[in-house]
Amino acid sequence: MIDWDEEVPATLGEIRGVFAEWDRRWREEPETFMNEVEHLLRSNPESYGENCAPYFKVLLNQLREAQNG
């Protein structure tokens, strides 16, 4: 269950890193990337953020884990 009131602190550098990783995955492996986020493309404006936010958080956590170790 997603807690939409959860605060997810991130630095601007981390946010930049998430978007860079998102783009890198798209460019390097479009087929794999599309499998991961295919549902995003089927979203409507109301549900797009609901679908993207959890994926953004996953990428943020993966980048943090990679930095820490």
N, C-alpha and C positions, 0 to 999 in steps of 0.2 A: 504494500500500500504506500502510495506517495503522500508525504506530508508537504502540501503546497505552502505551508507557512514556515518550513524549515529554512533557516539561514545557512547559506553556503558561502562563507567568506572566501574570497579569492583576491589576489593582487591583480592589478592590471596586466602585469607580465604573465601571470598564469592564464588569464582570460585570453590574451594574445596567443599563448601557447596552445590552448585548446582549439582555437580557430585555425591555427597553423596545422595542427595535427589532423583536424577534420579535413582540411583541404589536401594535406599530404596523402591521407588514405584514399581520397577520391582520385587523385592524380596517379598514384602508384598502383592501385588495385581497384579500378572502378567496379569490377564485377563483385568482388568481395564487399566493398563498401556499399554497393547497392543492396546486397543481401542484408546487411546490417540495418540499413535505414530506408529500405524500400517503402515501408509503411509511411514514412514522412512525406513522400511524394504524393501519397493518396490522401493526405490530410486536407482539410478545409482551413480557412483562416482561423477559425475558432479552436481547432484541435492541433494546429501546427506547433504552437508553443508547448502544449501538453506533451507532445511527442518528442520535441527537441530537447527540452529541459533535462529529462532523465539521461539522455544520451550525452549531453554536455557534461553532466555530473560524472558519468562513467569515465569519459575522457579525462576530466580534471583529476579524478582519483588515480587513473592509470599513469598520468604524467607525474603526479606526486610520488607514487610508488617507484617509478623508474628513477627519479631524482634521489630518493632515499635509499635505494638499494638493492 
